[in-house]
Amino acid sequence: MRGVLQPVLAGVVTALVGFASSFAVVVAGLRAVGADPGEAASGLLAVCLATAAAALWLGLRYRMPITIAWSTPGAALLVSTGAVPGGFAAAVGAFLISAALIVVAGMFAPLARWIAAIPAPVASAMLAGVLLDLCLSPVRAVVETPLLALPVILVWAVLTRFARAWAVPAALVVAAIGVGVTQWDDGLDATLRPVVDLTAPTFGVSAVVSIALPLFLVTMAAQNVPGMAVMASYGYRPPLRPALVTTGLGSALAAPFGGHAINLAAISAALAAGPDAHPDPERRWIASVAAGAGMAVLGLGAGLATALVVLAPPVLIEAVAGLALLAALGSALTAALTSADALPGGREAAVVTFVVTASGVTLAGIGAAFWGLVAGGAFLLLFRRRALSGVVGDVLRTDEAADGAQDVAERR
């Protein structure tokens, strides 16, 4: 009995921590690209159910703790991108295109390798730029709503010191209590039931470039690739192709209902794949399956979760989301700068990518994340050409020196 109970409990904890620590980011992202409260609740429910279905299928099929999660960096990207021409319908179309690209990456192995080959300084700096604005929200919240924000931040700080895994969920509970005490409105009771809202997608160039391509890249580079690395660190080699195809199809099914993307879990994967889930590595798959089932149950509370976000001052919810993403921001900045020295101009390219992405500018209807990648990539190419020209110059100078020496020898 204990052999089953331990991984089941680990899976329940994985689901609770994964849901509570970042659902506010998902709702904030969907709202930012034009979803109304019902569409946002439907989107949250959709990614919960898609996550559950993918985790159950992969865990039972391969008997590995393959944990699935929604794309938290992707949701943060939506917050930084904001509304696009065509509204939420265009965003849903972009979600579908991103999902199709993930499926293609699974079926066409070179594409996945190309994504993994994006220079680490540029990819990490883009992610850091996407996260920065949300991570500044706790500071803004202290100024705008100090009575609500300060208890949230205090609880988060104390639990980060003593019980890190529960810091963000506890901060969210404190925020919910504060909102409930000060701003509850009985008129919103109808939003508490599960909501399913189908949105017919539309397709536009601006949404594809601003949302679909960056969402695909950040989901692959910041979730799927690290997720495989976390699994490998615990001795597992999950099949990449089926994992990508499964999560891509799950994302495609969730998109018309407002879901943005699902993927291999990176951070929460350790909760199900580590020894705390079960001493026997052959039994840990039960934890990921239990986590999937837990996400399905938690998804039924998507209406309540969305109602909380709607009731709260936007800056307070963004503050909770920012607290949840501070660790990710730190990791992205560290990865961007520590990996930069391995490339000529890598540090400068990382800084340029970060600054352009964090600026939040929209040019030609295209969001800052895309332009950050373009700017950082162009900077790397500039330094590569400079390095190549330097090598060529050295060769020419060497040849000239040799010719000169030969002329001297002949005159002698």
C-alpha positions as CSV (number, residue, x, y, z in Angstrom):
1,M,0.0,0.0,0.0
2,R,2.8,2.4,0.9
3,G,4.4,1.7,-2.5
4,V,1.4,3.3,-4.2
5,L,0.5,5.9,-1.6
6,Q,3.9,7.7,-1.5
7,P,4.0,8.4,-5.3
8,V,0.3,9.3,-5.3
9,L,0.9,11.9,-2.6
10,A,3.9,13.2,-4.5
11,G,1.8,13.6,-7.6
12,V,-0.9,15.4,-5.7
13,V,1.7,17.8,-4.3
14,T,3.1,18.3,-7.8
15,A,-0.3,19.2,-9.2
16,L,-1.1,21.6,-6.3
17,V,2.2,23.4,-6.5
18,G,2.1,23.6,-10.3
19,F,-1.4,24.9,-10.4
20,A,-1.3,27.3,-7.5
21,S,2.1,28.8,-8.3
22,S,1.3,29.9,-11.8
23,F,-2.4,29.8,-12.7
24,A,-2.4,33.6,-12.1
25,V,0.2,34.0,-14.9
26,V,-2.0,31.9,-17.3
27,V,-5.1,34.0,-16.6
28,A,-3.2,37.3,-16.8
29,G,-1.7,36.2,-20.1
30,L,-5.0,35.2,-21.6
31,R,-6.6,38.4,-20.4
32,A,-3.7,40.5,-21.8
33,V,-4.3,39.1,-25.4
34,G,-8.0,39.9,-25.3
35,A,-9.9,37.1,-23.5
36,D,-12.9,38.1,-21.4
37,P,-13.3,36.4,-18.0
38,G,-15.3,33.5,-19.4
39,E,-12.8,32.8,-22.2
40,A,-9.9,33.0,-19.7
41,A,-11.6,30.5,-17.4
42,S,-12.2,28.2,-20.4
43,G,-8.6,28.5,-21.4
44,L,-7.4,27.6,-17.9
45,L,-9.7,24.6,-17.8
46,A,-8.6,23.6,-21.3
47,V,-4.8,23.6,-20.4
48,C,-5.6,21.7,-17.2
49,L,-7.5,18.9,-19.0
50,A,-4.9,18.8,-21.8
51,T,-2.1,18.6,-19.3
52,A,-3.9,15.7,-17.5
53,A,-4.6,13.8,-20.7
54,A,-1.0,14.1,-21.9
55,A,0.5,13.1,-18.5
56,L,-1.8,10.1,-18.2
57,W,-1.1,8.8,-21.7
58,L,2.7,9.3,-21.5
59,G,3.0,8.0,-17.9
60,L,0.9,4.8,-18.6
61,R,2.5,4.2,-22.0
62,Y,6.2,4.6,-21.1
63,R,6.1,3.9,-17.3
64,M,8.3,7.0,-16.7
65,P,7.5,10.0,-14.5
66,I,6.9,12.3,-17.5
67,T,5.4,15.3,-15.9
68,I,3.4,17.7,-18.1
69,A,2.6,21.4,-17.4
70,W,1.2,24.4,-19.1
71,S,3.8,26.8,-20.6
72,T,4.3,29.4,-17.8
73,P,7.0,31.3,-19.8
74,G,4.5,31.3,-22.7
75,A,1.8,32.8,-20.5
76,A,4.3,35.5,-19.4
77,L,5.0,36.1,-23.1
78,L,1.3,36.8,-23.6
79,V,1.4,39.4,-20.8
80,S,4.3,41.2,-22.4
81,T,2.8,41.0,-25.9
82,G,-0.6,42.3,-25.1
83,A,-3.5,42.6,-27.6
84,V,-2.9,41.9,-31.3
85,P,-5.0,42.9,-34.3
86,G,-7.9,40.6,-34.5
87,G,-8.3,40.3,-30.7
88,F,-8.5,37.0,-28.9
89,A,-9.6,35.1,-32.0
90,A,-6.3,36.0,-33.6
91,A,-4.5,34.9,-30.5
92,V,-6.3,31.5,-30.6
93,G,-5.2,31.1,-34.2
94,A,-1.6,31.8,-33.1
95,F,-2.0,29.1,-30.3
96,L,-3.0,26.6,-33.0
97,I,0.0,27.5,-35.2
98,S,2.4,27.2,-32.2
99,A,0.9,23.8,-31.4
100,A,1.3,22.7,-35.0
101,L,5.0,23.7,-34.9
102,I,5.5,21.6,-31.8
103,V,4.0,18.6,-33.5
104,V,6.2,19.2,-36.5
105,A,9.2,19.5,-34.2
106,G,8.3,16.0,-32.9
107,M,7.9,14.5,-36.3
108,F,10.8,16.3,-37.9
109,A,13.8,15.7,-35.6
110,P,16.1,18.3,-37.2
111,L,13.6,21.1,-36.3
112,A,13.9,20.2,-32.6
113,R,17.6,20.1,-32.9
114,W,17.6,23.6,-34.6
115,I,15.6,25.0,-31.7
116,A,18.0,23.4,-29.2
117,A,20.8,25.0,-31.2
118,I,19.5,28.6,-30.7
119,P,22.5,30.2,-28.9
120,A,22.0,29.9,-25.2
121,P,22.7,33.6,-24.4
122,V,20.1,34.8,-26.9
123,A,17.4,32.3,-25.8
124,S,17.9,32.9,-22.1
125,A,18.1,36.6,-22.5
126,M,14.9,36.7,-24.5
127,L,13.2,34.7,-21.7
128,A,14.6,37.1,-19.1
129,G,13.3,40.1,-21.0
130,V,9.8,38.5,-21.2
131,L,9.8,37.9,-17.5
132,L,11.2,41.2,-16.3
133,D,8.0,43.3,-16.4
134,L,6.0,40.8,-14.4
135,C,8.8,40.4,-11.9
136,L,8.7,44.2,-11.3
137,S,5.0,44.0,-10.4
138,P,5.5,43.2,-6.7
139,V,7.3,46.6,-6.4
140,R,4.5,48.4,-8.2
141,A,1.9,46.6,-6.1
142,V,3.6,47.8,-2.8
143,V,3.2,51.4,-4.0
144,E,-0.4,51.0,-5.5
145,T,-2.0,48.6,-3.0
146,P,0.3,48.4,0.1
147,L,-2.3,46.9,2.5
148,L,-2.9,44.0,0.1
149,A,0.6,43.6,-1.3
150,L,2.8,43.7,1.8
151,P,1.3,40.7,3.6
152,V,1.6,38.7,0.3
153,I,5.3,39.6,-0.1
154,L,6.0,39.0,3.6
155,V,4.5,35.5,3.6
156,W,6.3,34.7,0.3
157,A,9.7,35.9,1.7
158,V,9.4,33.9,5.0
159,L,8.3,30.7,3.3
160,T,11.0,31.1,0.6
161,R,13.4,30.8,3.5
162,F,11.8,27.9,5.3
163,A,9.5,26.0,2.8
164,R,10.3,27.2,-0.7
165,A,7.9,24.8,-2.5
166,W,4.9,26.4,-0.7
167,A,6.0,30.0,-0.8
168,V,4.0,31.0,-3.9
169,P,0.8,29.0,-3.1
170,A,0.8,30.5,0.4
171,A,1.2,34.0,-1.0
172,L,-1.7,33.3,-3.3
173,V,-3.9,32.2,-0.4
174,V,-3.0,35.5,1.5
175,A,-3.9,37.5,-1.7
176,A,-7.2,35.6,-2.0
177,I,-8.1,36.3,1.6
178,G,-7.3,40.0,1.2
179,V,-9.4,40.2,-2.0
180,G,-12.2,38.3,-0.4
181,V,-12.3,40.5,2.7
182,T,-12.1,43.8,0.8
183,Q,-13.6,43.4,-2.6
184,W,-16.0,40.4,-2.8
185,D,-19.0,40.9,-5.1
186,D,-21.9,38.5,-4.9
187,G,-22.8,39.3,-8.5
188,L,-19.9,37.1,-9.7
189,D,-21.2,33.9,-8.2
190,A,-22.2,32.6,-11.7
191,T,-18.5,32.6,-12.8
192,L,-17.5,30.0,-10.2
193,R,-18.7,27.0,-12.2
194,P,-16.5,25.4,-14.9
195,V,-16.7,27.4,-18.1
196,V,-16.3,26.0,-21.7
197,D,-16.1,28.7,-24.3
198,L,-15.3,27.8,-27.9
199,T,-13.5,30.6,-29.9
200,A,-13.3,30.4,-33.7
201,P,-9.7,31.1,-34.6
202,T,-8.6,33.7,-37.1
203,F,-5.2,34.0,-38.6
204,G,-3.1,37.2,-39.1
205,V,0.5,37.9,-39.8
206,S,0.9,40.1,-36.8
207,A,-0.4,37.4,-34.4
208,V,1.7,34.7,-36.0
209,V,4.9,36.7,-35.6
210,S,4.1,38.3,-32.3
211,I,2.6,35.3,-30.5
212,A,2.9,32.0,-32.5
213,L,6.6,32.0,-33.2
214,P,7.8,33.4,-29.9
215,L,5.4,31.0,-28.0
216,F,6.7,28.0,-29.9
217,L,10.3,29.1,-29.3
218,V,10.0,29.9,-25.6
219,T,8.0,26.7,-25.0
220,M,10.7,24.6,-26.7
221,A,13.7,26.4,-25.4
222,A,12.5,27.2,-21.8
223,Q,10.3,24.2,-21.1
224,N,10.8,21.1,-23.4
225,V,14.5,21.2,-23.6
226,P,15.1,21.8,-19.9
227,G,12.4,19.3,-19.1
228,M,14.3,16.6,-20.9
229,A,17.5,17.7,-19.0
230,V,15.7,17.3,-15.7
231,M,14.5,13.9,-16.6
232,A,18.0,12.9,-17.7
233,S,19.5,14.1,-14.4
234,Y,17.3,11.5,-12.6
235,G,18.4,8.7,-15.0
236,Y,15.4,8.8,-17.3
237,R,15.5,9.0,-21.1
238,P,11.9,9.7,-22.2
239,P,11.2,9.5,-25.9
240,L,11.4,13.1,-27.2
241,R,9.4,12.5,-30.4
242,P,6.2,11.1,-28.8
243,A,6.4,13.6,-26.0
244,L,6.5,16.5,-28.4
245,V,3.8,15.1,-30.6
246,T,1.5,14.4,-27.6
247,T,2.0,17.8,-26.1
248,G,1.6,19.5,-29.5
249,L,-1.7,17.7,-30.2
250,G,-2.9,18.5,-26.6
251,S,-2.1,22.1,-27.2
252,A,-4.0,22.0,-30.5
253,L,-7.0,20.5,-28.9
254,A,-6.9,23.1,-26.1
255,A,-6.4,26.1,-28.3
256,P,-10.0,26.6,-29.6
257,F,-11.1,26.6,-26.0
258,G,-8.6,29.3,-25.1
259,G,-5.6,27.2,-24.0
260,H,-2.2,28.5,-25.0
261,A,0.3,25.6,-24.7
262,I,1.3,22.6,-22.7
263,N,4.8,21.0,-22.6
264,L,7.2,18.9,-20.6
265,A,7.5,20.2,-17.1
266,A,10.9,21.6,-16.1
267,I,10.8,22.7,-12.4
268,S,7.9,20.6,-11.2
269,A,9.3,17.5,-13.0
270,A,11.8,17.1,-10.1
271,L,8.9,16.6,-7.7
272,A,7.7,13.5,-9.5
273,A,11.0,12.2,-10.9
274,G,13.1,12.5,-7.7
275,P,13.6,10.1,-4.9
276,D,11.0,11.8,-2.7
277,A,8.4,10.5,-5.0
278,H,9.5,6.9,-4.4
279,P,12.8,5.2,-3.6
280,D,12.3,2.8,-6.5
281,P,12.8,4.7,-9.9
282,E,10.5,2.1,-11.5
283,R,7.6,3.2,-9.4
284,R,7.9,7.0,-9.8
285,W,5.7,7.1,-13.0
286,I,2.7,6.7,-10.6
287,A,3.5,10.2,-9.3
288,S,3.3,11.8,-12.8
289,V,0.1,10.0,-13.5
290,A,-1.4,11.2,-10.2
291,A,-0.2,14.7,-11.0
292,G,-2.1,14.5,-14.3
293,A,-5.3,13.3,-12.5
294,G,-4.8,16.1,-9.9
295,M,-4.6,18.7,-12.7
296,A,-7.9,17.5,-14.1
297,V,-9.6,17.9,-10.8
298,L,-8.0,21.3,-10.2
299,G,-9.2,22.4,-13.6
300,L,-12.8,22.2,-12.4
301,G,-12.0,25.1,-10.2
302,A,-10.8,27.3,-13.1
303,G,-13.9,29.5,-12.8
304,L,-13.2,30.2,-9.2
305,A,-9.5,30.9,-10.0
306,T,-10.4,33.2,-12.8
307,A,-13.0,35.0,-10.6
308,L,-10.3,35.7,-8.0
309,V,-8.1,37.2,-10.7
310,V,-11.0,39.3,-12.0
311,L,-11.9,40.5,-8.5
312,A,-8.4,41.4,-7.5
313,P,-6.6,44.6,-8.5
314,P,-4.6,43.7,-11.7
315,V,-1.3,44.7,-10.1
316,L,-1.9,42.4,-7.1
317,I,-2.4,39.3,-9.4
318,E,0.6,40.4,-11.5
319,A,2.6,40.7,-8.2
320,V,1.8,37.1,-7.3
321,A,2.7,36.0,-10.8
322,G,6.0,38.0,-10.5
323,L,6.9,36.3,-7.2
324,A,6.3,33.0,-8.9
325,L,8.6,33.9,-11.7
326,L,11.5,35.5,-9.8
327,A,13.4,32.2,-9.7
328,A,12.9,31.7,-13.4
329,L,14.1,35.2,-14.1
330,G,17.3,34.6,-12.0
331,S,18.0,31.4,-13.8
332,A,17.5,33.0,-17.2
333,L,19.8,35.9,-16.4
334,T,22.4,33.5,-15.0
335,A,22.2,31.3,-18.0
336,A,22.4,34.2,-20.4
337,L,25.5,35.7,-18.9
338,T,27.4,32.5,-17.9
339,S,27.0,31.0,-21.3
340,A,27.8,34.2,-23.2
341,D,31.5,34.1,-22.7
342,A,31.7,31.0,-24.9
343,L,30.7,32.9,-28.0
344,P,32.4,36.0,-29.6
345,G,30.2,38.9,-28.7
346,G,27.9,36.6,-26.7
347,R,27.7,38.9,-23.7
348,E,26.8,41.9,-25.8
349,A,24.3,39.8,-27.8
350,A,22.6,38.7,-24.6
351,V,22.4,42.2,-23.2
352,V,21.0,43.5,-26.5
353,T,18.4,40.7,-26.6
354,F,17.4,41.3,-23.0
355,V,17.0,45.1,-23.5
356,V,15.0,44.9,-26.7
357,T,12.7,42.2,-25.4
358,A,12.2,44.0,-22.0
359,S,11.4,47.2,-23.7
360,G,8.0,45.9,-24.7
361,V,8.0,47.8,-28.0
362,T,5.8,46.8,-30.9
363,L,7.1,47.5,-34.4
364,A,5.1,46.8,-37.5
365,G,2.5,45.1,-35.3
366,I,5.1,42.6,-34.1
367,G,6.0,42.2,-30.4
368,A,9.3,42.8,-28.6
369,A,10.2,39.1,-28.0
370,F,10.6,38.6,-31.8
371,W,12.7,41.7,-32.2
372,G,14.8,40.8,-29.3
373,L,15.7,37.5,-31.0
374,V,16.4,39.3,-34.2
375,A,18.6,41.9,-32.5
376,G,20.6,39.4,-30.5
377,G,21.0,37.1,-33.5
378,A,22.2,39.9,-35.7
379,F,24.7,41.0,-33.0
380,L,26.1,37.4,-32.9
381,L,26.4,37.4,-36.7
382,L,28.2,40.7,-36.6
383,F,30.8,39.4,-34.1
384,R,31.1,36.1,-36.0
385,R,31.9,38.0,-39.2
386,R,34.4,40.2,-37.3
387,A,36.0,37.1,-35.9
388,L,36.2,35.5,-39.3
389,S,37.7,38.7,-40.9
390,G,40.2,38.7,-38.1
391,V,41.2,35.1,-38.9
392,V,41.5,36.0,-42.6
393,G,43.6,39.0,-41.8
394,D,45.9,37.0,-39.7
395,V,46.3,34.5,-42.5
396,L,47.0,37.2,-45.0
397,R,49.5,38.9,-42.7
398,T,51.2,35.5,-42.2
399,D,51.4,35.0,-45.9
400,E,52.8,38.5,-46.5
401,A,55.4,37.9,-43.8
402,A,56.4,34.6,-45.4
403,D,56.7,36.3,-48.8
404,G,58.8,39.0,-47.4
405,A,61.1,36.6,-45.7
406,Q,61.4,34.7,-49.0
407,D,62.3,37.9,-50.9
408,V,65.0,38.7,-48.3
409,A,66.4,35.2,-48.6
410,E,66.5,35.4,-52.4
411,R,68.3,38.8,-52.4
412,R,70.9,37.4,-50.1
